Amino acid sequence: MALTAAHRAVVLGGSMAGLLAARVLADAYAEVLLVDRDRLVDVTGPRRGVPHGRHAHGLVARGQQVLEEQFPGLTEDLAAAGAEPGDFGHACHWYFNGRRIAPADTGLVSVPAGRPVLEEQVRRRVQQIPNVRFVEEHDILGLLTTPDRTRVTGARIQARAAGSEPEELEADLVVDTTGRGSRTPIWLEELGYARPEEERVEIDLAYTTRHYRIDHDPLGDAQAIIPAATPEHPRGGLFYRLPGDGDIYELSLTGILGDHAPTDPEGFDAFMRSLPIPDLYEAVAGAEPVDDPVMFRYPASVWRHYERLERFPDGLLVMGDAVCSFNPVYAQGMTVAALESLALRRHLACLERPRANAFFKNIAALIKAPWELAAGSDLGYEGVAGRRTLKVRMANAYVARLQAAAEHDPELSNAFIRVAGLVDPPQALMRPRLMLRVLRASRAARRAGETAASRRQPRAAAASR
């Protein structure tokens, strides 16, 4: 069966990137079809197509700003669903190497919603757009093209129900938002084009997550407790209350390079006790587990450099994790996808069918800073393979000192949170005023260490005598 295009756009994949693309495309096309292999409508829990959805997720500050711009009132809806917003500088208790950075008034909104709740609220908004239609529970078979293969004219899909036949969706524009498993590189090769170069950072990360029922509030004034992984303490965690579930709390433990939290309860607890702060273990001590630990593995961060291709078929774009998949501990993926949707809007305002090369160059500029932030941080771990330039080594050393200094300096906390939240660029941390504060704190810490060492020496000598 063939469906004829009538100024139509087709989005492949119902991810957050897909939903945001559909929202923008709806302003430019008479009809937008969003195709996904999962059921989408009225789904409230984790989806099969989002394997990380069962684990801790975060939306950093810039992502919240873009989503609120695209869907006015979304933050209020999330609050009504149990994800009460707070200030990132107070609501999230950030720990680095066992030290909490000082609370700060950032003015940035933190929404403690896990991926299923956030995606559900956004999906409901997109579903209400009159010219957007969800094509659920359909496999994506491939692309339709002109005979000379220079232009994509639609997609071939097939319902997952038994006995279904392939269908052809004709379209003026196809947008691939199918995530890490995107088949666009393979489709390009089949059509006679080059595959994009891939930049990879192998990290062998895993999340192991368990849920607990707790009859009291162990968080106090926090939305979340986050002992972040560092090269000194490469094990990390995230603990928060699930929105809407009252007394159910989610605990995700992270480890890289094969050092993963086990899925047996005893091993999970032992890994939790090894963290540099006792807060998470104390929070769940005596609590009732509601499930067994579950693991999600993430082998590598991947950036597919579509902007470097010399040839690319007209009528096709790629967005989200299908272009660049970030180490999830930095919580950048959804926000970068949101920024890409703003880029798509700008290109649609100029041209009915955006030029792929110009679009890819635009989003590559958006990806560059968060990629360098995440990939550079990962290269701070000795076992992660990659080229450690002088810039990377200096940046990692400086950020470690800044995090230590931020223990007593709210201004440094604010600056760090703004950069981690993709509100400010990484170079904002290098402002002379901030560098001076870090230098002063480092000198004070060194003097304190020297003083403590000098006091220990006489005592050690006396003990030896």
Secondary structure by P-SEA (a helix, b strand, c coil): cbbbbcbbbbbccccaaaaaaaaaaaacccbbbbbbcccccccccccccccccccbbbbcaaaaaaaaaaccaaaaaaaaaccccccccccccccccccccccccccbbbbcccaaaaaaaaaaaaaacccccccccccccbbbbccccccccbbbbbbcccbbbbbbbbccbbbbccccccaaaaaaaaacccccbbbbbbcbbbbbbbbbbbcccccccccbbbbcccccccccbbbbbccccccbbbbbbbbcccccccccaaaaaaaaaacccaaaaaaaccccccccbbbbbbcbbbbcccccccccccccccccccccccccccccaaaaaaaaaaaaaaaaaccccccaaaaaaaaaaaaaaaaaaaaaaaaccccccccccaaaaaaaaaaaaaaaaacccaaaaaaaaaaaaccccccccccaaaaaaaaaaaaaaaaaaaaaaaaaaaaaaaaac
